Structures are given as structure tokens and as C-alpha cells.
Amino acid sequence: MIGLESRPLPTMPPQYYLLAALAFSLLVIIHELGHFLVARAFGMRARVFSIGFGPPLVQWRPKGSETIVQVAAVPILAYVNIAGMNPLEPSDPNDRGSYQNASLVARFFTIAGGPLANYLAATLIIFAVLAFAGVERPVVGQVQPDSAAAVAGIRPGDVVLRVGDVAPSNFGELAGSINASRGAPTEIRVRREGREVSLRAAARLDPASHRYRIGIVQSPTPATDRVPVGSAVRHALLEPARLTIEQLDGFARMIRGKEKVQVMGPVGIVVETARGAHRGGWRYAADAMALISVALFVLNLLPVPALDGGRLVFLMYEVVMRRRPNARFETTVTAIFFTLLLGLGAIVIVRDVANLAMRS
């Protein structure tokens, strides 16, 4: 996943790792629940909804439901088994509960339902944090001598309210907005001794990171402002879109070789989330969950077979060609990419575990 930066791991109680693992698993469960709820809304039959993988430990069938809900031996992540999802699966053409016999619209939204559930989850997390805890504003801790910030007149203790058109709620958003300026003079509005001051700074390119910076260091203690409900709703609707664009921009920069490749697997995500929660508290954890949920939205919509985006590509082929793709071809391509993704995932997990062992 892109967006969490790996740093030296502090000593922390093990419950942080457990909570981070549960939080990540919850987001995957929400993803699968999105597929499940949309499929059921269109009348498709879900055989199994499983929390975890491996042999089932607990199973039950809700009254009046055809779906077996289970908790498996490895109770992390999740999956849903919808009838007819495999193109080669035998299907009765009169079976209205089969994915294969559903309308194109129904199949499209069933596939898109998982990523959209993650997007909605990120929106709700952001709204809840803003509505109940207010918004944090980054505070300047230090200003590097002769930096762009020093030239602009930024001082330690300034509360950053706005960078251009963005009102950053943390230092990461502040840095992202500065980098997005690409060195163009940008208005930076700060609160200083109870009054607002407008300054202009032109960021400079850092050759080491290939990012534009103005030379400030954040204060460990942010400022907190109350947020009206209307503003919380507006921000919660806009922020996931901004994070999505940021994720896609990160992918594009890595592909063009303008940014170091930073791919993190489940182990790395859990470790970095636990580290951040230990250092920054529940608010950091909530922000990390929103970021990870958006990342799941973006990653699953990439047009790669074996991901939801790959299935949507096959559905778009059906729209354009007015016929379904060859079932054997679709299954073979999906299986090949699924194997490749499993291999890549295994490599990333081994690397993350090795890094964790070296840093412990």
C-alpha cells in the first residue's frame, strides 16, 4: 500500500499489533460485505460469508437466509462466495440467484460494491472524527534557516490554516499540498497570536526525496478547532477523493521513476499502523484506517485481472462488444494474474517480516 512511511519501530505493547490487525481485517470485511449486500439486493445467492480463511470454526445460517456465515481458523481478512461468480461454473439458465444470469448492471454494481464500501467507510470514519473530536491543525515547530519558509516569514508556533486551496488537518496533508505546488509561489495562511496572517512561499525541490519542501518541522502538539456539522460533512465527502487522487499520483510517479517504489503488504500495514497509533493515539489510528480504506478502494479498482477492476474490464468488454468474453479465456487470465499476485504478496510479506525482525 502507498501512503504509510516505514520508520524505526519503537517498543510497544503487543495489543497495538492486535488492534491494528483487527482494524485492517475489519476494512477487508467491509469490502466483502459491500459485494455481499449488493449481490443480495439484486437477488443473487451468496453461499458463504466467511470471516477468515481455512477450516470453519463456527458456522450458522441466519433464519430465512441461504447464506452460511462462518468464522474460520485464521480469523483475519474475509471472503464471500456468490453463486455463479466463476465463469466456468455450471449454471442453470433459469437460476435467478446466479451471478451469471444477472443483468449487466447487477453484475457491475456487485463487483464495484466492495471498493465502494471501502470508499464509504473512509468517508464515515473521517466524518466521525471531525464531528466528535474537531479538526487538528498542524503547528510549525521549527523553521530551517534560509529555507523558503524562513524567507516567507513563517515562524515557530504558527498554526497552519490553509495552503493554497487546501485546509490541512495534519502535517502529511500540509506536506502534500506544498509538494503539489511544484515550486510555484503559494499562499499560506497561518494563525499567529490569535490573528490570521497571509504569507507566500515558493517551495524548493529536495533532490533526495524528489519532493518540494519549504523547510519546516512540525510541532509534536497540534492545535484543535471545533468543526460545524456541515463543514464535517463537506470535508468527509471531499477528503476521500483527495486521498484517491494522491494515491493515483503516487502510482504514476513510481511508474515514471520519479518516486521510490514503496509497496507495503498486510504485515507492513499492521506494523506501521500500530507504530503510528502508539505514537499518535487513536486519532492517528482513525486517520490511518481512512487512508487504508481509500487504498483498498484504489487498489481493487486497478484494471488487473484477479482484482475487482479486472472484472470490471471484462464487463466493459461485454458492453462494447455486446457479448460476454470467452469464459475459459477469462478464467485462465484471472488465474494467471491471481497466481502472480499471490507470489508478489508472498514476497512483500516475507520482506515485511524480515524488516520487522531486523528492526525489533
N, C-alpha and C positions, 0 to 999 in steps of 0.2 A: 504494500500500500504506500502511496506517496502522501507526505504531509506530516508524519511524525519523524522527528530527527533523533537519531541514535546518539546517546551521550553516556558517559561513565555511570554505571549503575550504583546508587547508594544502597547501603544496608537498610533493609526494611522488613517489617513483619510479614510473614508468609500470607496473611489474609489479604494483603493488597493484590497479590498474584491471583488468588482465588476469585476475588471480586472482579478483577479485570477480565479474567477468563469467562466468568458468568455474564458480564456485560457484553463481551464480544459474542458469546453464544446467543444471548438474547436478541441481538441485532440480526443474527442469521435466522433465528426462529421467526422473527418478524418478517424477514424476507420470504421464507417458505409459507408463512401464514398469509402473505399477500397473494401468492399463487393459489393457495387453497381457497381463500374466501371468494376470489374472482371466479375460479372454476366452479365452485358450488353455486354462485349467483347465476351462472349460465347453465346450470343443471348438469354439470359434469360430475362423475362419480370419483371420489377420492377414496382409494382403498386403505391407505395407511398415512397417518401423520405421525412422524417419529421425531422425538427429541433425543438426539444422539444416534450413534451408529453401533452396529454389532447385534448380538443376540438380545431380544427384548427381555427386560427385567419385569416390567409391569405393563399390562395391556388392559384396555377397557373400550367398550363401544357405547358411546352416549345413546340414550333412549331415542329411538326413531331415526338414528343415523346409520349410514352404511360404512362409515369410516372407523377404522381401528386406530385409537390413539395409544401411543406407547412411549415408554421411556426405556432406552436401550442401555447396553452395558457400558458404552463410552458416552456419558451424558453431556456431550458438547456438540455444538452445531445442530443441524436438523435436516430433514428432507420430507417431501410429500410425494406419494405415489398416486398419480392420476391415471385413470384407465385410458388407454389409447395413446399415451404420450410417445411411446416407441413406434415409429412409422412402420416397423415390420411386425408389430404385434397383431395377431389375428383379431379382427373386429367384425361384429355383426353390423351390417349397414343400417339395421333398424334400431341399434342400441343408441338411444338418445343421450345416454350418460357417458359415451366415449368421446374423448378429445378429438379423435379422427373424424367423427361425424358432426362436430360442432361447426358453427358458421366461422368464416374468416375473422369477423370482428370478435367473436367469443375467444377464438384461439389467440388472437393478437393480444387482447387485454389479459388473458390468463398468463401469457408469458411475461408481459410487461408488468403484471401485478406485483411481482416480487421486488424488482428495482423501485417501483413507485412506492411500495410500502416503506422501503428504507428512506426514500426522499421525504415521505410524510413523517416518519419517525424523527428525522433530523429537524424538521420544521417544528414539531411538537416539543422536542427537547429544548430548542432554542427559545421558544415562546415561554415555556415553563420557567426557565432560568431567569429570563428578563422580567416576567410578570411577578415572580415571587422574591427575587433577590436583587433586582435592579441591574444596571449595566456597569461594568468596570471600565474605567478609563486608564490607558497607560500613562504612567508618570515618568518623566525624564529623571534618571538617577545621576548620570554623568554625561558631560559633553566633551568629546575629544578635542584637544587643542587644534586650531587651524582646520577643523573639519567644516563641511558645508553647514552643519547645524550651528557651529560657533559663528561663522560668517553671517548667518541669518539672524542671530541674536537669540537663539533658543538657550534657555537656562535650566540648570538642575532644579527640580521641583515643579516645572511646568507640567500641567495636566493637558495631554493632547486630546482635543475635542474633534478635530477634523483634519484630514489630509486630502486636499482636493475636494472631491465629492463624497469621500468615504469618512464615516464616523467610526474609527476603530475602537473595538471593545477589548482588545488585548494587543500585546506587543507584536504578535505574529501578523495581525491584520495591518498594524502600522507599518511593519517592515514590508509587507506585500504591496501596500499602496505606494510606498516610497519606490520600491523596485519597478512597479508598473509605470512610474513617471518617466523612466528611461532617461533621466538626467534633465528633463525639462523643468524650468522653474515652477514650483508648485506651492500653492498657498497652504500654510499650516496654521490652523487656529488653535491657540492654547488658552488655558485658564491660568492666570497668574495673580496671586494675592486677591482673589475674588472678582477679578475682571477679565474679560476676554481680550486677547491680543492677536492680531493677524500678522503673520510673518511669511516670507517667501524663501524657499531653499531649493537649490539645484543639486540633486544627488550626484554622487560620483561613483563610477564603476569600480568595484572591488575585483582586481584581477584574479584573486584566489578563489572566490566563490562565483564569479561572473554575475554578481547581483549589484544593483545600485543601492548605495547606502549614504546616510547623511552624517554618521558618526556620533550616535547617541547610545547610551547604555540604559536599560530600563531600571527603574527603582523596584525593589522587591515588594513594595507595598503599593498596590494600585489605588486609585480613587474610585468610589462607588456612587453612582447617581441613580435616583429613582426613575422609573420609566412608566409613562402612562400606558394603559392597556392598548390603546390604539397604536401607539408607537411600537409596542412589543409585537403586536400582530403584524405590522408592516415590516419590521425588521426580520421577524421569523419567516415571512414569505420571501424576502429578498436574499437573506443570507445563504440559504442552501444553493440558490442559483449562483451567487458569487463564488462559493466554495467549489461548485461544479466547474465553473469556468477556470478557476485556479488549478483544479486537478487536471483538466484537459490541457491547459497551458503547460503544466509540468510535464505531461506525457510528450507534448510536441517538442519542448525544449530538449528533453532527453533523446528523442529520436533524431533531432538535428545535431546532437552532440554538444549543445550549449549548456547543458547541466549534467552533473554527475548522476549516473543511474542509481536510484535509491528505491529498491523494491523490498518490501517487508512482508513476511508471512505471518500466519496466526501467532506463532510463538513470539516473534519480534513485536507484533502489535500489542500483545498482552503485557510483555515486559515493559515496553515504553509507556503504555497507559498506566501500569502500576507505578512506575517510577514517577510519572507526572502527577498522579493522584497523591502519592506520598509527599511530594514536594509542594504541590499547589492546592491540595484539598479537593473537596467534592466538586467545586466549580470547574477545575481543570478536567476532572473526570467526565463531567457532563459535556464540556466543550469537545473533549476527545471522542466521546460517543457520537456526537453530532457529526464530527469530521469523518469518523469511520463509517457511519451510516451513509453519508454522501459518497464516500469512496466505494462502498458496496454498490450503490446506485450506478456510479460511473463505470466501474469495472465490469459489472454484469451486463451493461449495455454495449460494451465493445463488440464490434461485428466479428467475433471469433466463434467458430463452431464449438459447441460444448458449453458456451455461455448463453445467457438469455439473448444477448444481442445477435448471436449467430442464428438462433431460431427465428428471430425477427427478420433476418436477412432472407431466410428460406420463405417466410411468409410474404415478404415483399416480392420475391421471385414469382410467387403464385399470383400476386396482384398484377404484375406486369405481363407475365406470360399466359395468364388465365388458365393455368393448370398447375397441379402440385408437382414439386420436384420428385425425381425418382427416389422412391423410399429407400432402396438399397444404397444409392449414392449418398443420400443424406445421412443415413445411419453409419456408413463407412467413414465419411469425412468427420462426423461428430466423434466417432470412436477414436480416430487417429488423434484429433486435437485434444480429446479428453485424456488420452494417454500422455501426450506431450505436456499438458497442463499438470497432470499428476507428477510427472517426472520433474518439471520445473518447481512445483510445490515442494516436492521432497528435498530438492537441492536447497531451496530457500530455508526450509525448516532446519535442515542439518546445519546450514550456515548460521542461522539464528541461535541454535542450541550451542554451537561451538563458540560463538561470540559471547553468549551468556556464561559459558563455562570459563572463558578466559577473563571475563570481567568480574567474576564472583570472587 
